[in-house]
Amino acid sequence: SSPHLVQVRERIRINGQPISKELFSKYFWLVYNRLEETKDPAHASMPAYFRFLTIMAFHVFLQEKVDLAVVEVGIGGAYDCTNIIRAPVVCGVSSLGIDHTSILGDTMEKIAWQKGGIFKPGVPAFTVAQPERPLEVLRDRAQERECPLYLCPDLDAFEGGHRALELGLAGAHQRSNAALALQLARTWLQRRGCQGLGELMEVPPGTELVGRPVPLAPAFCPTDAMIQGLRDTEWLGRTQVLPRGPVTWYLDGAHTTSSIQACVRWFRQAALNQDKPHDGSEVRVLLFNATGDRDMAALLKLLLPCHFDYAVFCPNFTEVSLASNVDQQNFNVTLENALTRCLENQRMWTRLLEEKGGQDHWLPTPLRAGGLLQPAPARGTLLLVPPAPRPLNSPALVFPCLAQALRWVAQGRDPRLAAPTATGAHPHPAASSGAVLLREAAAVRVLVTGSLHLVGGVLRLLNPALSQ
């Protein structure tokens, strides 16, 4: 699976656990040296990062003799390097969203065409409820590839009206993922000769289906192992709650409009429905960053209903110096580019608040990030905000790295994070007034979203054991 959150080894797991550092190192050099020895001298280049890790994952699974490999595509499907598997046992397409538009296309139909590229002749495939046109595209792709495609019934159908299935992952959207997982697991078990899970009937081509473009797969009674599997599922950085005394971190790697909508529904249920603290105030903080060609304004606008007191923007770098953090380096993005993006997000958020409330919010003057990277006595080292006539009206702050952003948000109240130092404290009134509120609040609720890489960086700082 990809991307990883903290360590690259998370991408290749056996029995749910990332492979050990020793195994990773052994297979990395084995694959690297073999490719180095056999590459075409005329085009002497190695596979790109994701392709290399895909080849390596296949090699690990073969060498370690796994019974079953679950392979998540990278981007798309049709032209993805994972798509060299000719005869998988089963294929699944989860809920489609608009993402990676420069590669996959800018409509749901184009994206559905790419995703349907994983269908294989005679190999059953399942999908979940999709908008009508994208579902028709998936159906056409399945017919073109002679692949039997089925729609998963809702998870309610598996509950049989008597016992609710408990999911380890929060959020209503995880119910369709769970229904898909049950169908994929059933197909594998039936291949292994397991009985009593209901039969999947072949639907002859050209059969008229009333009311839907794709036949509905039958529900069945989940086994005890399936029930336990759904209940015990953990997936870091997806609707994850980390309570730390007065500060509670809500982590979700949502980065598309549909996943941000799901994230907002989850956050409002998980955090905002909590009773207000009796002994003081509650402060809500958004920590946001997004990467690539995503529509930042659309994502930020969806987050407005959460009524954050502060929005904090920072790059996905844990520290300004990346030397100690090789698993989270991205050589395609400079710190200056990343900070420029954060400053744009800050301006956008302030403008959205202004439009929403019609208030006289402070709008920072345009700024170039390069000039901000050198600490200056007047500005301090912690916070990047341009001077402004009424800075106290600004609920949007930019920090140069995650460590500084988290220290400011926690104000020494999360035992894993040191308090901001006096030398790093920012004299800017917007930062210092916020610091007072954060230090005195009975509850601080922080939503971290917009990027899985951002969530990974936050997890690395909040739970150093994940880096071991």
Protein Blocks (a to p, Z undefined) as FASTA:
>chain_A
ZZdfkbmklmpcgehiacdfklmmmmmmmmmmmmmmmmcfklcccddfklmmmmmmmmmm
mmnopabdcdddfehjlmpcklmpfbdfbdcddddddehklmnopcfklmmmmmmmmpce
hiacddddddfklmmmmmmmmmmnopacdddddfklmnnomaccddfbgcjklmmmmmmm
mmmmmmmmmmnopghiapaddddehiacehiabdcdddddddfklmmmmmmpccehiapa
cdehjbccdddfbfbfklmmmmmmmmmmmmmmpccdfkbccddddddddehjbdfklmmm
mmmmnopabdcdddfbfbfblklmmmlgcfkbcfklmmmmmmmmmmmmmmmmmmmnopac
dddddddfklmmpccfklojmbccdddfblmlpcbdcdfbfklmmmmmnnopamkbccdd
fklpcfbfklmmmmmmmmmpmbdcdddehiaklmmmmmmmmmmmlmZZ
